[in-house]
Amino acid sequence: MSRIVFAAYGVTGELAVEDPALADRARGVLPPGWTQGDDADVRARFVLTADGTVTADGEPVGEADRPDQALGTLDAAIRSRVSALSPDFVFVHAGVVAVGERALVIPGRTHTGKTTLVAALLEAGARYCSDEYAVVDADGLVHPYPRPLSLRRGPGGTQEEVPVEQLGAVAQASALPIAVIAVTRFLPGTRWAPVEEAPAQGAMALLKNTIPARERPREVLATLRRAVAGARVLSGVRGEAAPTAQMLLDALRA
């Protein structure tokens, strides 16, 4: 059995993989920027068994017939636990890109079109922070979470993990203030004509997509209020990603 103790975003976890052939691939689903952790600090334990079962803290969270499915389940389990347990950061489901020293945040969960929009923003010249989380610290700065983008490609729209380099883009390395929050979802046949909202509306949009909101409501809300202070909040449905991306970059550079 392969075992590793990792530390990421203030959380230390243990990962055990029964099949040695999957050990390297399993390391690939650990959080971006992880470092070696200390056994004494472990707060979450994950096991990938030889038959494809994934457990988190002793509880089964899924099983799979193929290694790629098992690794996907493991990836989701680790992300879920790290984002919920992090003592130093608030994790918001969002796409995030950067231009200059300013960040654009697109809150939203799966199937809202945020990853497609993030990809269009990268192709238009933005730097990549995440298509999964806006990781916000106590000062309201957003930190990168640069995992590969989950894009639908090929016949049938098969989900594929695409490294940002394949899109000709680069990843952001440091934390940045949020300059624009785009509250949007894809609606075919429309054109993005956003309404500018108050910062409080931006905080609420982030809160709706925040993972530890129920467990740490006061801390989370205080952090998000600092994050949106001074940010523009643009709200409205959007059409195709490319023209929307250009409009968003114009707003970010304004």
C-alpha positions as CSV (number, residue, x, y, z in Angstrom):
1,M,0.0,0.0,0.0
2,S,1.2,3.5,-0.9
3,R,0.6,6.2,1.8
4,I,1.2,9.9,1.7
5,V,0.4,12.7,4.2
6,F,-0.3,16.0,2.4
7,A,-1.0,19.6,3.6
8,A,-3.1,22.0,1.6
9,Y,-5.0,25.2,2.4
10,G,-4.5,24.7,6.2
11,V,-5.7,21.1,6.1
12,T,-3.6,18.0,6.6
13,G,-4.8,14.7,5.1
14,E,-3.7,11.1,4.7
15,L,-4.1,9.3,1.4
16,A,-3.6,5.5,1.2
17,V,-3.8,3.7,-2.1
18,E,-3.9,-0.1,-2.1
19,D,-3.0,-0.6,-5.8
20,P,0.6,0.6,-6.3
21,A,-0.1,1.0,-10.0
22,L,-2.5,3.9,-9.2
23,A,-0.3,5.6,-6.6
24,D,1.2,8.2,-9.0
25,R,-2.2,9.0,-10.6
26,A,-3.8,9.3,-7.1
27,R,-1.2,11.9,-6.2
28,G,-2.3,13.9,-9.2
29,V,-5.7,14.5,-7.7
30,L,-4.3,16.1,-4.5
31,P,-5.1,19.8,-4.1
32,P,-2.9,22.2,-6.2
33,G,0.3,23.3,-4.4
34,W,0.1,20.6,-1.7
35,T,3.1,19.9,0.4
36,Q,4.3,17.1,2.7
37,G,2.2,17.1,5.9
38,D,2.8,15.9,9.5
39,D,1.2,12.7,10.8
40,A,0.3,14.5,14.0
41,D,-1.8,17.0,12.2
42,V,-3.9,14.7,10.1
43,R,-7.6,15.7,10.1
44,A,-9.0,13.7,7.1
45,R,-8.1,10.2,5.9
46,F,-8.8,8.8,2.5
47,V,-8.4,5.3,1.1
48,L,-8.6,4.1,-2.5
49,T,-8.9,0.3,-2.3
50,A,-7.9,-2.2,-5.0
51,D,-11.5,-2.8,-6.0
52,G,-12.1,0.9,-6.7
53,T,-13.9,1.8,-3.4
54,V,-13.1,5.3,-2.0
55,T,-13.5,6.0,1.7
56,A,-13.3,9.3,3.6
57,D,-12.7,9.0,7.3
58,G,-13.8,5.4,7.1
59,E,-17.1,6.0,5.3
60,P,-17.5,4.8,1.7
61,V,-18.1,7.7,-0.7
62,G,-18.3,5.7,-3.9
63,E,-17.0,2.8,-5.9
64,A,-16.1,2.4,-9.6
65,D,-15.4,-0.2,-12.2
66,R,-12.6,1.7,-13.9
67,P,-9.5,3.5,-12.4
68,D,-10.4,6.8,-13.9
69,Q,-13.9,6.7,-12.3
70,A,-12.3,5.8,-8.9
71,L,-9.8,8.7,-9.2
72,G,-12.6,11.1,-10.1
73,T,-14.5,10.0,-6.9
74,L,-11.3,10.4,-4.9
75,D,-10.7,13.8,-6.3
76,A,-14.2,15.0,-5.4
77,A,-13.9,13.5,-1.9
78,I,-10.6,15.2,-1.2
79,R,-11.8,18.6,-2.6
80,S,-15.0,18.4,-0.5
81,R,-13.2,17.7,2.8
82,V,-10.4,20.2,2.3
83,S,-12.8,23.0,1.4
84,A,-15.0,22.2,4.3
85,L,-12.3,21.9,6.9
86,S,-9.9,24.7,5.9
87,P,-9.5,27.0,8.9
88,D,-7.8,29.8,7.0
89,F,-9.9,30.1,3.8
90,V,-13.4,30.3,2.6
91,F,-14.1,28.2,-0.5
92,V,-16.6,29.5,-2.9
93,H,-17.7,27.5,-6.0
94,A,-16.6,29.8,-8.7
95,G,-14.5,30.3,-11.8
96,V,-11.7,32.9,-11.3
97,V,-9.3,34.6,-13.7
98,A,-6.9,37.5,-13.4
99,V,-5.8,40.5,-15.5
100,G,-3.0,42.6,-14.2
101,E,-3.4,42.7,-10.4
102,R,-7.1,42.2,-10.4
103,A,-9.4,39.2,-10.2
104,L,-12.7,38.4,-11.9
105,V,-14.9,35.9,-10.0
106,I,-17.8,34.0,-11.6
107,P,-19.8,32.3,-8.8
108,G,-21.7,29.2,-9.7
109,R,-21.9,25.4,-9.4
110,T,-21.8,22.7,-12.0
111,H,-23.8,23.1,-15.2
112,T,-24.1,26.9,-15.0
113,G,-21.6,27.4,-17.9
114,K,-18.8,28.9,-15.8
115,T,-16.0,26.6,-17.0
116,T,-16.8,27.4,-20.7
117,L,-16.7,31.1,-19.8
118,V,-13.4,30.7,-18.0
119,A,-11.9,28.9,-21.0
120,A,-13.1,31.8,-23.3
121,L,-11.6,34.3,-20.9
122,L,-8.2,32.5,-21.0
123,E,-8.3,32.4,-24.8
124,A,-8.9,36.2,-24.7
125,G,-5.7,36.7,-22.6
126,A,-6.7,36.3,-18.9
127,R,-4.6,34.3,-16.5
128,Y,-6.0,31.2,-14.8
129,C,-6.9,30.9,-11.2
130,S,-9.6,28.2,-11.1
131,D,-12.7,26.8,-12.7
132,E,-13.6,25.2,-9.3
133,Y,-13.1,27.5,-6.3
134,A,-12.5,31.1,-5.3
135,V,-10.3,30.5,-2.3
136,V,-10.8,33.6,-0.1
137,D,-8.5,34.5,2.8
138,A,-9.4,36.6,5.9
139,D,-8.3,39.8,4.2
140,G,-10.7,39.2,1.3
141,L,-8.0,38.3,-1.2
142,V,-8.7,35.4,-3.6
143,H,-6.0,32.7,-4.0
144,P,-5.5,30.4,-7.0
145,Y,-6.8,26.9,-7.1
146,P,-5.4,25.9,-10.5
147,R,-6.6,22.4,-11.1
148,P,-7.1,21.4,-14.8
149,L,-10.3,22.7,-16.4
150,S,-13.1,20.2,-16.7
151,L,-14.2,20.8,-20.3
152,R,-16.7,18.8,-22.3
153,R,-15.1,17.8,-25.6
154,G,-15.6,15.4,-28.5
155,P,-18.6,13.4,-29.5
156,G,-21.2,13.3,-26.8
157,G,-19.5,16.1,-24.8
158,T,-17.2,13.8,-22.8
159,Q,-15.8,15.4,-19.7
160,E,-12.0,15.9,-20.0
161,E,-9.5,17.4,-17.6
162,V,-7.5,19.9,-19.6
163,P,-4.3,21.5,-18.3
164,V,-4.4,25.3,-18.7
165,E,-1.3,25.1,-20.9
166,Q,-3.2,23.3,-23.6
167,L,-5.3,26.5,-23.9
168,G,-2.2,28.6,-24.4
169,A,-2.8,30.3,-21.0
170,V,-0.8,30.6,-17.8
171,A,-1.7,30.2,-14.2
172,Q,-1.9,33.0,-11.7
173,A,0.7,32.5,-8.8
174,S,-0.4,34.9,-6.1
175,A,-3.5,36.1,-4.3
176,L,-5.3,39.1,-5.7
177,P,-8.2,41.5,-4.8
178,I,-11.5,40.9,-6.5
179,A,-12.3,43.7,-8.9
180,V,-15.4,42.2,-10.7
181,I,-18.0,39.6,-9.7
182,A,-20.1,38.3,-12.6
183,V,-23.3,36.7,-11.5
184,T,-24.5,35.0,-14.7
185,R,-25.6,31.8,-16.3
186,F,-25.8,30.6,-19.9
187,L,-29.1,31.1,-21.7
188,P,-29.0,30.2,-25.5
189,G,-30.0,33.0,-27.9
190,T,-29.3,35.9,-25.5
191,R,-26.7,38.6,-25.3
192,W,-25.1,39.6,-22.0
193,A,-26.6,43.0,-20.9
194,P,-25.7,43.1,-17.2
195,V,-27.2,45.2,-14.5
196,E,-24.8,46.7,-12.0
197,E,-25.6,45.6,-8.4
198,A,-24.5,46.8,-5.0
199,P,-21.6,45.0,-3.3
200,A,-24.0,43.4,-0.8
201,Q,-25.6,41.5,-3.7
202,G,-22.2,40.3,-4.7
203,A,-21.6,39.0,-1.2
204,M,-24.9,37.2,-1.3
205,A,-24.1,35.6,-4.6
206,L,-20.8,34.3,-3.2
207,L,-22.5,33.1,0.0
208,K,-25.0,31.0,-2.0
209,N,-22.0,29.1,-3.4
210,T,-19.9,28.9,-0.3
211,I,-19.1,25.5,1.2
212,P,-18.7,26.2,5.0
213,A,-21.5,28.8,5.1
214,R,-23.7,26.9,7.5
215,E,-20.9,25.8,9.8
216,R,-19.2,29.2,10.1
217,P,-21.8,31.8,9.1
218,R,-20.4,34.8,10.9
219,E,-16.8,34.2,9.8
220,V,-17.8,33.4,6.3
221,L,-20.0,36.5,5.9
222,A,-17.4,38.8,7.3
223,T,-14.7,37.4,4.9
224,L,-17.0,37.7,1.9
225,R,-17.9,41.3,2.8
226,R,-14.2,42.2,2.8
227,A,-13.8,40.3,-0.5
228,V,-16.5,42.4,-2.3
229,A,-15.5,45.8,-0.9
230,G,-14.7,47.9,-3.9
231,A,-15.7,45.2,-6.4
232,R,-18.1,45.8,-9.3
233,V,-21.0,43.3,-9.3
234,L,-22.5,42.6,-12.8
235,S,-25.6,40.5,-13.0
236,G,-27.6,39.0,-15.9
237,V,-28.0,36.0,-18.2
238,R,-25.5,35.6,-21.0
239,G,-25.3,34.2,-24.5
240,E,-22.2,32.7,-26.1
241,A,-19.0,32.7,-24.1
242,A,-16.6,34.5,-26.4
243,P,-18.4,37.9,-26.7
244,T,-19.3,37.7,-23.0
245,A,-15.6,37.1,-22.1
246,Q,-14.5,40.2,-24.1
247,M,-17.1,42.3,-22.3
248,L,-16.0,41.0,-18.9
249,L,-12.3,41.7,-19.7
250,D,-13.3,45.3,-20.7
251,A,-15.1,45.7,-17.3
252,L,-12.1,44.2,-15.5
253,R,-9.7,46.6,-17.2
254,A,-11.8,49.7,-16.7
